[in-house]
Amino acid sequence: MSNFSPKLEDADEKQLYYWVNEVAHSIASLASDELSRRISSKLQKTIENFNQESSKQTEKMIRLTWWIVGLTVILVLGLATQIFLAVYKF
């Protein structure tokens, strides 16, 4: 809930832009404030969505990194086994 009149809250963005650019200065500042409030609200939602998607991507990257670490350990163990077998000629 905001302090703006219901007329401003019910107006669409096209009307608000018109009021800001074409109508008397008394209502232009209120219309500008309402536009700013709406844009800030949209920006906040966009940032929240971005943060959620970024968190998902970060989790995937961490899992992938652990898979790479695991595979590297397996390769090193295989190499050590081959060296051991070559040195002791089993």
Protein Blocks (a to p, Z undefined) as FASTA:
>chain_A
ZZbdfklmmpcfklmmmmmmmmcfklmmmmmmmmmmmmmmmmmmmmmmmmmmmmmmmmmm
mmmmmmmmmmmmmmmmmmmmmmmmmmnoZZ
